[in-house]
Amino acid sequence: MKIGFIGTGVMGTGIILNLLKAGYAVTVYNRTKAHAATVLAAGATWADSPQAVAGASDVTLSMVGFPADVEQVYFGKTGILAGAKPHSIVVDMTTSTPTLAQTIATKAAAQSVQALDAPVSGGDVGAKAGTLSVMVGGPATALAQVQPIFAVIASHVTRFGDAGSGQHAKMANQIMIAGTMTGLTEMLVYAKAAGLDLTQVIATVSGGAGDNWSMRNYGPRILAADYTPGFFVKHFVKDLKIALAEAQRMHLDLPATAEAARLYEALQAAGHGDLGTQGLITSYPSWQ
């Protein structure tokens, strides 16, 4: 299969490199071509628009920033659906809204194209290692066809149902991550104030019931004052807003998630939206 990929950010770059290593021909587009330099140097082919990418591909994957970006990439005059060939497959891996995923699926089906919403979890670490977790919504037939691609980039792939259900699963994931990130942050703030060795704290907690991915992967970065993004604060704010909006639509009150959203929104408002999510700890005065 010829693969197209739109979005060569932190996550997209890791995914594309793994696809190239597996021998796939990958055509790419990014809004800023300079940001695609790494994958182009590794053998990817450049196209001048999402439309051109889709026209050259059997499967077109996208991973961009925000729902508005997804709309432009799919529905614009030079968007994916303007170029997608009949019987091809489009896969949006952006964390976006369930409603938009359903709209993409409906419009794609009208031109004999199958669509999957397939957001991922695992951060830049998982993207580089090919160990992402993929949450899929859409036709089982389409998933079966792209499974060899997912096998290269992920260690877990789960179909949750029809269009939009992959995005709902990702919202559930982000609700959980909100808890682990605030827990990690306040654990370290507390342990520092108590005069504990923070490396020992992380190692000890990792060996017990408090073990979690966020601590193991972001704890050492925090101790090294490394706030480079494996996942941007600004994107996490977007995700939590979507999760809370969907919760409200389902008449759910999620106060802990709302508080995490408030903390991250304040960090973004302070000008730190381009930090990694571990940068939350910098908003605690006692950490400075």
Residue pairs with C-beta under 8 A, 6 or more apart in sequence:
1 24
1 58
1 59
1 148
1 149
2 24
2 25
2 27
2 56
2 57
2 58
2 59
3 19
3 24
3 25
3 26
3 27
3 57
3 58
3 59
3 60
3 61
3 149
4 26
4 27
4 28
4 29
4 47
4 53
4 54
4 56
4 57
4 59
4 60
4 61
5 12
5 15
5 16
5 19
5 26
5 27
5 28
5 29
5 44
5 53
5 60
5 61
5 62
5 63
6 28
6 29
6 30
6 50
6 53
6 60
6 61
6 62
6 63
6 64
6 73
6 80
7 30
7 62
7 63
7 64
7 65
7 73
7 94
8 16
8 28
8 30
8 35
8 36
8 38
8 39
9 30
9 35
9 63
9 64
9 65
10 124
10 127
10 229
10 230
10 231
10 232
11 63
11 120
11 123
11 124
11 127
12 30
12 63
12 127
13 38
13 39
13 127
14 124
14 126
14 127
14 128
15 61
15 63
15 93
15 127
15 132
15 153
16 26
16 28
16 39
16 42
16 44
17 38
17 39
17 42
17 128
18 127
18 128
18 130
18 152
18 153
19 26
19 149
19 152
19 153
20 26
20 39
20 42
20 43
20 44
22 152
24 149
24 152
25 45
26 39
26 43
26 44
26 45
27 44
27 45
27 46
27 47
27 52
27 53
27 56
27 57
28 36
28 39
28 40
28 44
28 45
28 46
28 47
28 53
29 36
29 46
29 47
29 48
29 49
29 50
29 52
29 53
30 36
33 46
36 44
36 46
40 46
45 56
47 53
47 56
49 78
49 79
49 83
50 60
50 62
50 73
50 74
50 76
50 78
50 79
50 80
50 82
50 83
51 78
51 79
51 80
51 82
51 83
52 78
52 83
53 60
53 80
53 83
54 60
54 80
54 81
54 82
54 83
54 84
54 85
54 88
54 90
55 83
55 84
55 85
57 88
58 85
58 88
58 89
59 88
59 89
59 90
59 91
59 145
59 146
59 149
60 80
60 84
60 88
60 89
60 90
60 91
61 90
61 91
61 92
61 93
61 149
62 70
62 73
62 74
62 80
62 90
62 91
62 92
62 93
62 94
63 92
63 93
63 94
64 70
64 73
64 94
65 94
65 235
65 238
66 94
66 96
66 235
66 238
67 94
67 96
67 97
67 100
67 238
67 242
69 94
70 92
70 94
70 96
70 100
70 104
71 100
72 79
73 79
73 80
74 80
74 81
74 90
74 92
74 104
74 107
75 81
75 107
76 82
80 90
81 90
81 104
81 107
81 108
81 111
81 113
84 90
84 108
84 111
84 113
85 113
86 111
86 112
86 113
87 112
87 113
87 114
88 113
88 114
89 113
89 114
89 115
89 116
89 142
89 145
89 146
90 104
90 108
90 113
90 114
90 115
90 116
91 115
91 116
91 117
91 118
91 146
92 101
92 104
92 115
92 116
92 117
92 118
93 118
93 119
93 120
93 134
94 119
95 119
95 167
95 170
95 174
95 235
95 238
95 239
95 242
96 117
96 119
96 167
96 242
97 167
97 242
97 245
97 246
98 117
98 137
98 164
98 165
98 167
98 168
98 171
98 246
99 164
100 167
101 115
101 117
101 137
101 163
101 164
101 166
101 167
102 163
102 164
104 115
104 117
104 163
105 115
105 117
105 138
105 162
105 163
105 164
106 163
108 114
108 115
109 115
114 138
114 139
114 141
114 142
114 145
115 138
115 142
115 163
116 136
116 137
116 138
116 139
116 142
116 143
116 146
116 166
117 136
117 137
117 138
117 163
117 164
117 165
117 166
117 167
118 134
118 135
118 136
118 137
118 138
118 150
118 166
119 134
119 135
119 166
119 167
119 169
119 170
120 126
120 127
120 132
120 133
120 134
120 135
120 154
120 170
121 132
121 133
121 135
121 170
121 173
121 177
122 131
122 132
122 133
122 154
123 217
123 230
123 231
124 229
124 230
124 231
125 131
125 217
125 230
126 132
126 133
126 154
127 153
130 152
130 153
130 154
130 155
131 154
131 155
132 153
132 154
132 155
132 156
133 154
133 155
133 156
133 157
133 158
133 173
134 150
134 153
134 154
134 156
134 157
134 158
134 166
135 158
135 160
135 166
135 167
135 169
135 170
135 173
136 143
136 157
136 158
136 159
136 160
136 165
136 166
137 159
137 160
137 161
137 162
137 163
137 164
137 165
137 166
137 167
137 168
137 169
138 159
138 162
138 163
138 166
140 159
143 157
143 159
147 157
150 157
151 157
158 169
159 165
159 166
160 166
160 168
160 169
168 246
170 239
171 239
171 242
171 243
171 246
174 236
174 239
174 240
174 243
175 243
175 254
175 257
177 214
177 236
177 277
178 240
178 256
178 257
178 260
178 261
179 256
179 257
179 260
180 212
180 213
180 214
180 215
181 214
181 218
181 260
181 277
181 278
181 280
182 259
182 260
182 263
182 280
183 210
183 212
183 214
184 212
184 214
184 215
184 218
184 219
184 222
184 278
185 280
185 281
185 284
186 284
187 201
187 205
187 210
187 215
188 198
188 201
188 219
188 222
188 281
188 287
189 281
189 284
189 286
189 287
191 198
191 201
192 198
192 286
192 287
193 286
198 223
199 223
202 215
202 216
202 219
202 220
202 223
205 211
205 215
206 215
206 216
217 230
218 230
218 276
218 277
218 278
221 227
221 228
221 230
221 276
221 278
222 278
222 281
226 278
227 275
227 276
227 278
227 279
227 282
228 275
228 276
229 274
229 275
229 276
229 277
230 276
230 277
230 278
231 276
231 277
232 273
232 274
232 275
232 276
232 277
233 264
233 267
233 268
233 272
233 273
233 274
233 275
233 276
233 277
233 279
233 280
234 268
234 273
234 274
236 264
236 277
237 261
237 264
237 265
237 268
237 273
240 257
240 260
240 261
240 264
241 261
243 254
243 257
244 254
244 257
244 258
244 261
247 253
247 254
247 257
263 280
263 283
264 277
264 280
266 283
267 273
267 275
267 279
267 280
267 282
267 283
270 283
272 279
272 282
272 283
275 282
281 287
282 288
